[in-house]
Each structure stands twice: as structure tokens, then as C-alpha cells.
């Protein structure tokens, strides 16, 4: 996967606790951010984010992927 945007977006969700805030930080709409995360979840075959009316948090799989994502984003 050469596009790091979904990984960077996942890292923003982890840091900010909100998919909407992460979307705003990346200059995209919340629905666009949600679509990118869902596509990443489908590619990996696991849920990465638990969504709620009070915010979003990473699942255990999301935490694992975020570790890999941070290394990839830092290297880029």
C-alpha cells in the first residue's frame, strides 16, 4: 500500500479521539475520512476504530496497526 493518507488519518484519530477532528486536521470531510478508514479496514480485514457519538477510539487491532503506521509515516 503506497498511499499513507489512511495510516496518517488513523494516527490522527488516535491522537485526537475523533474521526471528525482528524478529518478537519487533514482538510477533508468527515464522510471522506470515514470512507478512507473503512477501506483500510476492509483491506486489512479487521476493525480499526470504535465509533460512538462521543468520539472514536482505536480497537486493539487499530492500536497494533497504528504502531506500524507511525513507523511508515515517520520513514516517509
Backbone as JSON Lines, residues from 0, in Angstrom:
{"i":0,"aa":"X","n":[0.85,-1.17,0.0],"ca":[0.0,0.0,0.0],"c":[0.9,1.23,0.0]}
{"i":1,"aa":"X","n":[0.87,2.01,-1.05],"ca":[1.76,3.14,-1.16],"c":[1.16,4.44,-0.64]}
{"i":2,"aa":"X","n":[-0.15,4.53,-0.53],"ca":[-0.8,5.74,-0.04],"c":[-0.82,5.72,1.49]}
{"i":3,"aa":"X","n":[-0.1,6.65,2.09],"ca":[0.0,6.68,3.56],"c":[-1.11,7.49,4.22]}
{"i":4,"aa":"X","n":[-1.94,8.16,3.42],"ca":[-3.01,9.0,3.98],"c":[-3.91,8.25,4.96]}
{"i":5,"aa":"X","n":[-4.38,7.05,4.64],"ca":[-5.24,6.35,5.62],"c":[-4.5,6.05,6.93]}
{"i":6,"aa":"X","n":[-3.21,5.74,6.83],"ca":[-2.44,5.48,8.05],"c":[-2.28,6.76,8.86]}
{"i":7,"aa":"X","n":[-1.96,7.87,8.19],"ca":[-1.81,9.14,8.87],"c":[-3.14,9.57,9.49]}
{"i":8,"aa":"X","n":[-4.22,9.32,8.8],"ca":[-5.56,9.61,9.32],"c":[-5.84,8.79,10.57]}
{"i":9,"aa":"X","n":[-5.49,7.52,10.54],"ca":[-5.67,6.65,11.71],"c":[-4.89,7.19,12.9]}
{"i":10,"aa":"X","n":[-3.68,7.64,12.66],"ca":[-2.86,8.21,13.74],"c":[-3.51,9.47,14.32]}
{"i":11,"aa":"X","n":[-4.11,10.27,13.46],"ca":[-4.8,11.48,13.93],"c":[-6.01,11.12,14.77]}
{"i":12,"aa":"X","n":[-6.75,10.1,14.37],"ca":[-7.9,9.65,15.17],"c":[-7.42,9.21,16.55]}
{"i":13,"aa":"X","n":[-6.32,8.48,16.59],"ca":[-5.79,8.01,17.88],"c":[-5.39,9.19,18.76]}
{"i":14,"aa":"X","n":[-4.78,10.18,18.18],"ca":[-4.29,11.33,18.93],"c":[-5.42,12.27,19.36]}
{"i":15,"aa":"X","n":[-6.39,12.48,18.47],"ca":[-7.45,13.46,18.72],"c":[-8.71,12.85,19.35]}
{"i":16,"aa":"X","n":[-8.89,11.54,19.2],"ca":[-10.07,10.89,19.77],"c":[-11.35,11.15,19.01]}
{"i":17,"aa":"X","n":[-11.21,11.59,17.75],"ca":[-12.4,11.93,16.97],"c":[-12.09,11.81,15.49]}
{"i":18,"aa":"X","n":[-12.94,11.11,14.78],"ca":[-12.79,11.0,13.33],"c":[-13.05,12.35,12.67]}
{"i":19,"aa":"X","n":[-14.02,13.09,13.18],"ca":[-14.33,14.41,12.64],"c":[-13.18,15.39,12.8]}
{"i":20,"aa":"X","n":[-12.55,15.4,13.98],"ca":[-11.41,16.28,14.2],"c":[-10.22,15.87,13.33]}
{"i":21,"aa":"X","n":[-10.03,14.57,13.18],"ca":[-8.94,14.08,12.32],"c":[-9.19,14.5,10.88]}
{"i":22,"aa":"X","n":[-10.44,14.41,10.44],"ca":[-10.79,14.82,9.08],"c":[-10.48,16.3,8.89]}
{"i":23,"aa":"X","n":[-10.89,17.11,9.84],"ca":[-10.65,18.55,9.76],"c":[-9.16,18.84,9.69]}
{"i":24,"aa":"X","n":[-8.38,18.15,10.5],"ca":[-6.93,18.34,10.51],"c":[-6.31,18.01,9.14]}
{"i":25,"aa":"X","n":[-6.9,17.05,8.44],"ca":[-6.39,16.64,7.13],"c":[-7.03,17.39,5.97]}
{"i":26,"aa":"X","n":[-7.95,18.29,6.29],"ca":[-8.58,19.1,5.26],"c":[-9.56,18.34,4.38]}
{"i":27,"aa":"X","n":[-10.19,17.31,4.96],"ca":[-11.19,16.54,4.23],"c":[-12.47,16.48,5.05]}
{"i":28,"aa":"X","n":[-13.56,16.08,4.42],"ca":[-14.83,15.97,5.14],"c":[-14.83,14.73,6.04]}
{"i":29,"aa":"X","n":[-15.71,14.73,7.03],"ca":[-15.83,13.56,7.9],"c":[-16.27,12.34,7.12]}
{"i":30,"aa":"X","n":[-17.23,12.45,6.19],"ca":[-17.59,11.27,5.41],"c":[-16.42,10.72,4.57]}
{"i":31,"aa":"X","n":[-15.6,11.62,4.03],"ca":[-14.43,11.17,3.26],"c":[-13.43,10.45,4.16]}
{"i":32,"aa":"X","n":[-13.23,10.96,5.36],"ca":[-12.32,10.32,6.31],"c":[-12.86,8.95,6.71]}
{"i":33,"aa":"X","n":[-14.15,8.88,6.97],"ca":[-14.77,7.61,7.34],"c":[-14.61,6.58,6.22]}
{"i":34,"aa":"X","n":[-14.8,7.02,4.99],"ca":[-14.64,6.13,3.84],"c":[-13.21,5.61,3.75]}
{"i":35,"aa":"X","n":[-12.24,6.47,3.94],"ca":[-10.84,6.04,3.87],"c":[-10.5,5.04,4.96]}
{"i":36,"aa":"X","n":[-11.01,5.27,6.15],"ca":[-10.76,4.31,7.25],"c":[-11.47,2.99,6.96]}
{"i":37,"aa":"X","n":[-12.7,3.03,6.48],"ca":[-13.43,1.79,6.16],"c":[-12.7,1.0,5.08]}
{"i":38,"aa":"X","n":[-12.17,1.69,4.07],"ca":[-11.41,0.99,3.02],"c":[-10.17,0.31,3.6]}
{"i":39,"aa":"X","n":[-9.49,1.0,4.49],"ca":[-8.31,0.42,5.15],"c":[-8.73,-0.8,5.98]}
{"i":40,"aa":"X","n":[-9.84,-0.69,6.69],"ca":[-10.34,-1.81,7.49],"c":[-10.66,-3.01,6.6]}
{"i":41,"aa":"X","n":[-11.27,-2.76,5.45],"ca":[-11.58,-3.85,4.52],"c":[-10.3,-4.5,3.99]}
{"i":42,"aa":"X","n":[-9.32,-3.68,3.63],"ca":[-8.05,-4.23,3.11],"c":[-7.35,-5.1,4.14]}
{"i":43,"aa":"X","n":[-7.42,-4.67,5.39],"ca":[-6.72,-5.41,6.44],"c":[-7.58,-6.51,7.05]}
{"i":44,"aa":"X","n":[-8.89,-6.42,6.85],"ca":[-9.79,-7.45,7.36],"c":[-10.08,-7.37,8.84]}
{"i":45,"aa":"X","n":[-9.86,-6.19,9.43],"ca":[-10.13,-6.0,10.87],"c":[-10.71,-4.62,11.11]}
{"i":46,"aa":"X","n":[-11.47,-4.49,12.19],"ca":[-11.97,-3.18,12.61],"c":[-10.83,-2.42,13.29]}
{"i":47,"aa":"X","n":[-10.64,-1.17,12.91],"ca":[-9.55,-0.37,13.47],"c":[-10.04,0.68,14.46]}
{"i":48,"aa":"X","n":[-11.28,1.12,14.28],"ca":[-11.83,2.2,15.1],"c":[-13.19,1.81,15.65]}
{"i":49,"aa":"X","n":[-13.39,2.11,16.93],"ca":[-14.72,2.01,17.54],"c":[-15.3,3.41,17.5]}
{"i":50,"aa":"X","n":[-16.42,3.55,16.8],"ca":[-17.06,4.85,16.66],"c":[-18.22,4.96,17.66]}
{"i":51,"aa":"X","n":[-18.38,6.13,18.23],"ca":[-19.5,6.38,19.13],"c":[-19.9,7.85,18.99]}
{"i":52,"aa":"X","n":[-21.06,8.22,19.53],"ca":[-21.47,9.62,19.48],"c":[-20.51,10.54,20.26]}
{"i":53,"aa":"X","n":[-19.72,9.95,21.14],"ca":[-18.82,10.73,21.99],"c":[-17.39,10.75,21.48]}
{"i":54,"aa":"X","n":[-17.15,10.21,20.3],"ca":[-15.81,10.2,19.74],"c":[-15.45,8.85,19.17]}
{"i":55,"aa":"X","n":[-14.19,8.69,18.87],"ca":[-13.69,7.44,18.29],"c":[-12.43,7.02,19.02]}
{"i":56,"aa":"X","n":[-12.25,5.73,19.12],"ca":[-11.01,5.23,19.72],"c":[-10.57,4.0,18.94]}
{"i":57,"aa":"X","n":[-9.29,3.73,18.99],"ca":[-8.76,2.59,18.26],"c":[-9.1,1.29,18.97]}
{"i":58,"aa":"X","n":[-9.38,0.28,18.18],"ca":[-9.55,-1.08,18.7],"c":[-8.15,-1.63,19.0]}
{"i":59,"aa":"X","n":[-8.08,-2.83,19.54],"ca":[-6.78,-3.47,19.77],"c":[-6.04,-3.63,18.45]}
{"i":60,"aa":"X","n":[-6.77,-4.02,17.4],"ca":[-6.14,-4.13,16.08],"c":[-5.7,-2.74,15.59]}
{"i":61,"aa":"X","n":[-6.5,-1.74,15.85],"ca":[-6.16,-0.38,15.47],"c":[-4.89,0.1,16.14]}
{"i":62,"aa":"X","n":[-4.73,-0.25,17.4],"ca":[-3.5,0.12,18.13],"c":[-2.28,-0.55,17.5]}
{"i":63,"aa":"X","n":[-2.43,-1.81,17.14],"ca":[-1.33,-2.53,16.5],"c":[-0.97,-1.9,15.16]}
{"i":64,"aa":"X","n":[-1.98,-1.64,14.35],"ca":[-1.75,-1.03,13.04],"c":[-1.17,0.37,13.2]}
{"i":65,"aa":"X","n":[-1.61,1.11,14.21],"ca":[-1.09,2.46,14.44],"c":[0.41,2.43,14.71]}
{"i":66,"aa":"X","n":[0.88,1.42,15.39],"ca":[2.33,1.29,15.61],"c":[3.07,1.15,14.3]}
{"i":67,"aa":"X","n":[2.55,0.29,13.43],"ca":[3.17,0.12,12.11],"c":[3.04,1.4,11.3]}
{"i":68,"aa":"X","n":[1.86,2.04,11.39],"ca":[1.59,3.26,10.63],"c":[2.56,4.36,11.03]}
{"i":69,"aa":"X","n":[2.81,4.49,12.33],"ca":[3.71,5.54,12.8],"c":[5.1,5.35,12.21]}
{"i":70,"aa":"X","n":[5.56,4.12,12.2],"ca":[6.89,3.84,11.62],"c":[6.92,4.19,10.13]}
{"i":71,"aa":"X","n":[5.86,3.86,9.41],"ca":[5.81,4.13,7.97],"c":[5.73,5.63,7.69]}
{"i":72,"aa":"X","n":[4.88,6.34,8.45],"ca":[4.73,7.78,8.26],"c":[6.03,8.49,8.62]}
{"i":73,"aa":"X","n":[6.66,8.09,9.71],"ca":[7.93,8.7,10.11],"c":[9.01,8.48,9.06]}
{"i":74,"aa":"X","n":[9.04,7.31,8.48],"ca":[10.04,6.99,7.45],"c":[9.82,7.79,6.18]}
{"i":75,"aa":"X","n":[8.56,8.09,5.89],"ca":[8.24,8.84,4.68],"c":[8.6,10.29,4.87]}
